[in-house]
Amino acid sequence: MVTAECIEAIEFPHLANKYSVQGVPRAVINDKVPLEGAYPEPMVVEAIKQALGS
């Protein structure tokens, strides 16, 4: 199972700084694998596998 949260960078600047948000959308998987921009589903699945060490 995969869960996700959406955080408004302007409302939570400390999180934007922590995750080095430069543009949106930005996803960070398991605090390891960043994705900046819109990605097709197969690329997101590969990034999740990478973050899980698969």
Biotite code that builds the C-alpha atoms (Angstrom):
import biotite.structure as struc

atoms = struc.array([
    struc.Atom([0.000, 0.000, 0.000], chain_id="A", res_id=1, res_name="MET", atom_name="CA", element="C"),
    struc.Atom([1.186, 3.522, -0.789], chain_id="A", res_id=2, res_name="VAL", atom_name="CA", element="C"),
    struc.Atom([0.015, 6.617, 1.038], chain_id="A", res_id=3, res_name="THR", atom_name="CA", element="C"),
    struc.Atom([0.684, 10.228, 0.128], chain_id="A", res_id=4, res_name="ALA", atom_name="CA", element="C"),
    struc.Atom([0.296, 13.679, 1.619], chain_id="A", res_id=5, res_name="GLU", atom_name="CA", element="C"),
    struc.Atom([0.016, 17.031, -0.076], chain_id="A", res_id=6, res_name="CYS", atom_name="CA", element="C"),
    struc.Atom([1.722, 19.920, 1.703], chain_id="A", res_id=7, res_name="ILE", atom_name="CA", element="C"),
    struc.Atom([1.312, 23.587, 0.784], chain_id="A", res_id=8, res_name="GLU", atom_name="CA", element="C"),
    struc.Atom([4.890, 24.904, 0.657], chain_id="A", res_id=9, res_name="ALA", atom_name="CA", element="C"),
    struc.Atom([3.860, 28.489, 1.439], chain_id="A", res_id=10, res_name="ILE", atom_name="CA", element="C"),
    struc.Atom([2.018, 27.399, 4.589], chain_id="A", res_id=11, res_name="GLU", atom_name="CA", element="C"),
    struc.Atom([4.834, 25.072, 5.719], chain_id="A", res_id=12, res_name="PHE", atom_name="CA", element="C"),
    struc.Atom([8.102, 26.750, 4.688], chain_id="A", res_id=13, res_name="PRO", atom_name="CA", element="C"),
    struc.Atom([10.151, 24.586, 7.065], chain_id="A", res_id=14, res_name="HIS", atom_name="CA", element="C"),
    struc.Atom([9.056, 21.498, 5.085], chain_id="A", res_id=15, res_name="LEU", atom_name="CA", element="C"),
    struc.Atom([9.734, 23.233, 1.778], chain_id="A", res_id=16, res_name="ALA", atom_name="CA", element="C"),
    struc.Atom([13.264, 23.955, 3.010], chain_id="A", res_id=17, res_name="ASN", atom_name="CA", element="C"),
    struc.Atom([13.751, 20.438, 4.392], chain_id="A", res_id=18, res_name="LYS", atom_name="CA", element="C"),
    struc.Atom([12.844, 18.873, 1.037], chain_id="A", res_id=19, res_name="TYR", atom_name="CA", element="C"),
    struc.Atom([14.535, 21.557, -1.103], chain_id="A", res_id=20, res_name="SER", atom_name="CA", element="C"),
    struc.Atom([11.362, 22.478, -2.974], chain_id="A", res_id=21, res_name="VAL", atom_name="CA", element="C"),
    struc.Atom([12.290, 24.527, -6.032], chain_id="A", res_id=22, res_name="GLN", atom_name="CA", element="C"),
    struc.Atom([9.221, 23.821, -8.140], chain_id="A", res_id=23, res_name="GLY", atom_name="CA", element="C"),
    struc.Atom([5.908, 22.067, -7.948], chain_id="A", res_id=24, res_name="VAL", atom_name="CA", element="C"),
    struc.Atom([4.821, 19.392, -7.943], chain_id="A", res_id=25, res_name="PRO", atom_name="CA", element="C"),
    struc.Atom([7.639, 17.840, -5.901], chain_id="A", res_id=26, res_name="ARG", atom_name="CA", element="C"),
    struc.Atom([7.375, 14.401, -4.386], chain_id="A", res_id=27, res_name="ALA", atom_name="CA", element="C"),
    struc.Atom([9.875, 12.856, -2.008], chain_id="A", res_id=28, res_name="VAL", atom_name="CA", element="C"),
    struc.Atom([9.530, 9.129, -1.463], chain_id="A", res_id=29, res_name="ILE", atom_name="CA", element="C"),
    struc.Atom([10.691, 7.799, 1.925], chain_id="A", res_id=30, res_name="ASN", atom_name="CA", element="C"),
    struc.Atom([12.886, 10.888, 2.404], chain_id="A", res_id=31, res_name="ASP", atom_name="CA", element="C"),
    struc.Atom([15.187, 9.406, -0.277], chain_id="A", res_id=32, res_name="LYS", atom_name="CA", element="C"),
    struc.Atom([13.956, 9.696, -3.845], chain_id="A", res_id=33, res_name="VAL", atom_name="CA", element="C"),
    struc.Atom([12.835, 13.136, -5.075], chain_id="A", res_id=34, res_name="PRO", atom_name="CA", element="C"),
    struc.Atom([10.641, 13.668, -8.126], chain_id="A", res_id=35, res_name="LEU", atom_name="CA", element="C"),
    struc.Atom([10.157, 17.202, -9.385], chain_id="A", res_id=36, res_name="GLU", atom_name="CA", element="C"),
    struc.Atom([7.502, 17.803, -11.991], chain_id="A", res_id=37, res_name="GLY", atom_name="CA", element="C"),
    struc.Atom([4.812, 15.587, -13.446], chain_id="A", res_id=38, res_name="ALA", atom_name="CA", element="C"),
    struc.Atom([5.910, 12.018, -14.209], chain_id="A", res_id=39, res_name="TYR", atom_name="CA", element="C"),
    struc.Atom([4.101, 9.232, -16.021], chain_id="A", res_id=40, res_name="PRO", atom_name="CA", element="C"),
    struc.Atom([2.812, 6.447, -13.781], chain_id="A", res_id=41, res_name="GLU", atom_name="CA", element="C"),
    struc.Atom([5.473, 3.856, -14.786], chain_id="A", res_id=42, res_name="PRO", atom_name="CA", element="C"),
    struc.Atom([8.250, 6.267, -13.747], chain_id="A", res_id=43, res_name="MET", atom_name="CA", element="C"),
    struc.Atom([6.578, 6.910, -10.395], chain_id="A", res_id=44, res_name="VAL", atom_name="CA", element="C"),
    struc.Atom([6.295, 3.164, -9.802], chain_id="A", res_id=45, res_name="VAL", atom_name="CA", element="C"),
    struc.Atom([10.019, 2.761, -10.550], chain_id="A", res_id=46, res_name="GLU", atom_name="CA", element="C"),
    struc.Atom([10.858, 5.588, -8.141], chain_id="A", res_id=47, res_name="ALA", atom_name="CA", element="C"),
    struc.Atom([8.810, 3.893, -5.419], chain_id="A", res_id=48, res_name="ILE", atom_name="CA", element="C"),
    struc.Atom([10.623, 0.610, -6.063], chain_id="A", res_id=49, res_name="LYS", atom_name="CA", element="C"),
    struc.Atom([13.946, 2.444, -5.866], chain_id="A", res_id=50, res_name="GLN", atom_name="CA", element="C"),
    struc.Atom([12.973, 4.054, -2.554], chain_id="A", res_id=51, res_name="ALA", atom_name="CA", element="C"),
    struc.Atom([12.004, 0.642, -1.184], chain_id="A", res_id=52, res_name="LEU", atom_name="CA", element="C"),
    struc.Atom([15.297, -0.846, -2.313], chain_id="A", res_id=53, res_name="GLY", atom_name="CA", element="C"),
    struc.Atom([13.649, -3.226, -4.790], chain_id="A", res_id=54, res_name="SER", atom_name="CA", element="C"),
])
